[in-house]
Amino acid sequence: MKGKIIKGIAGFYYVHAVDVGHAVDVGHAPGTVYECKAKGVFRKDHRKPLVGDDVEMDVLDGHSLHYLF
């Protein structure tokens, strides 16, 4: 699932995702906001996702928490 980071607080990232086939535009597109955490590869490479970044995410643990790729 693809989306755009709209907020980042204490290692959690809030991602606005829309249905496939729609543009990701937080101000206008319908969609859902998911609470996510970055995968370990970000910490390993000393990279940090930023607000406004386009991201890809997936449910890895079956709960409401998602992970950024």
C-alpha beads as a LAMMPS data file, in Angstrom:
LAMMPS data file: protein, C-alpha beads

69 atoms
68 bonds

1 atom types
1 bond types

-500.0 500.0 xlo xhi
-500.0 500.0 ylo yhi
-500.0 500.0 zlo zhi

Masses

1 110.0

Atoms # bond

1 1 1 0.000 0.000 0.000
2 1 1 1.342 3.454 -0.867
3 1 1 0.863 6.702 0.997
4 1 1 2.399 9.976 2.155
5 1 1 3.789 10.745 5.622
6 1 1 1.706 13.520 7.178
7 1 1 3.128 13.525 10.733
8 1 1 6.067 12.028 12.629
9 1 1 6.201 11.824 16.426
10 1 1 8.654 9.837 18.581
11 1 1 9.445 7.194 15.966
12 1 1 5.846 6.788 14.834
13 1 1 4.810 8.024 11.410
14 1 1 1.253 8.792 10.383
15 1 1 0.684 7.903 6.737
16 1 1 -2.266 8.988 4.614
17 1 1 -3.100 6.194 2.171
18 1 1 -5.744 6.145 -0.546
19 1 1 -7.284 3.408 -2.651
20 1 1 -5.321 2.135 -5.642
21 1 1 -5.797 4.368 -8.674
22 1 1 -6.243 7.632 -6.761
23 1 1 -3.642 10.364 -6.336
24 1 1 -2.200 10.821 -2.853
25 1 1 -3.263 14.340 -1.907
26 1 1 -3.925 14.783 1.808
27 1 1 -6.050 17.895 1.323
28 1 1 -8.451 16.446 -1.214
29 1 1 -8.324 12.667 -1.601
30 1 1 -10.428 10.346 0.540
31 1 1 -8.383 7.767 2.391
32 1 1 -7.191 6.436 5.719
33 1 1 -4.421 7.497 8.089
34 1 1 -2.281 4.655 9.464
35 1 1 0.144 4.691 12.390
36 1 1 3.452 3.192 11.235
37 1 1 7.022 2.533 12.326
38 1 1 10.047 2.539 10.035
39 1 1 11.769 -0.774 9.372
40 1 1 15.174 -1.399 10.947
41 1 1 16.975 -0.760 7.657
42 1 1 16.307 2.969 8.160
43 1 1 18.097 2.992 11.536
44 1 1 20.918 0.817 10.207
45 1 1 21.563 3.241 7.316
46 1 1 21.088 6.315 9.591
47 1 1 18.152 7.506 7.464
48 1 1 14.990 9.102 8.798
49 1 1 11.651 9.311 6.956
50 1 1 10.345 12.881 6.744
51 1 1 6.913 14.470 6.534
52 1 1 5.926 14.695 2.878
53 1 1 7.813 11.560 1.813
54 1 1 5.951 9.107 -0.391
55 1 1 6.196 5.665 1.214
56 1 1 5.162 2.070 0.752
57 1 1 3.809 0.184 3.765
58 1 1 2.581 -3.262 4.661
59 1 1 0.907 -4.972 7.619
60 1 1 3.469 -7.369 9.073
61 1 1 2.038 -8.321 12.454
62 1 1 -1.715 -8.517 11.787
63 1 1 -2.542 -5.575 14.080
64 1 1 -3.184 -1.910 13.431
65 1 1 0.561 -1.124 13.398
66 1 1 2.093 -0.933 9.910
67 1 1 5.697 -0.762 8.744
68 1 1 7.302 1.566 6.212
69 1 1 9.535 0.210 3.464

Bonds

1 1 1 2
2 1 2 3
3 1 3 4
4 1 4 5
5 1 5 6
6 1 6 7
7 1 7 8
8 1 8 9
9 1 9 10
10 1 10 11
11 1 11 12
12 1 12 13
13 1 13 14
14 1 14 15
15 1 15 16
16 1 16 17
17 1 17 18
18 1 18 19
19 1 19 20
20 1 20 21
21 1 21 22
22 1 22 23
23 1 23 24
24 1 24 25
25 1 25 26
26 1 26 27
27 1 27 28
28 1 28 29
29 1 29 30
30 1 30 31
31 1 31 32
32 1 32 33
33 1 33 34
34 1 34 35
35 1 35 36
36 1 36 37
37 1 37 38
38 1 38 39
39 1 39 40
40 1 40 41
41 1 41 42
42 1 42 43
43 1 43 44
44 1 44 45
45 1 45 46
46 1 46 47
47 1 47 48
48 1 48 49
49 1 49 50
50 1 50 51
51 1 51 52
52 1 52 53
53 1 53 54
54 1 54 55
55 1 55 56
56 1 56 57
57 1 57 58
58 1 58 59
59 1 59 60
60 1 60 61
61 1 61 62
62 1 62 63
63 1 63 64
64 1 64 65
65 1 65 66
66 1 66 67
67 1 67 68
68 1 68 69
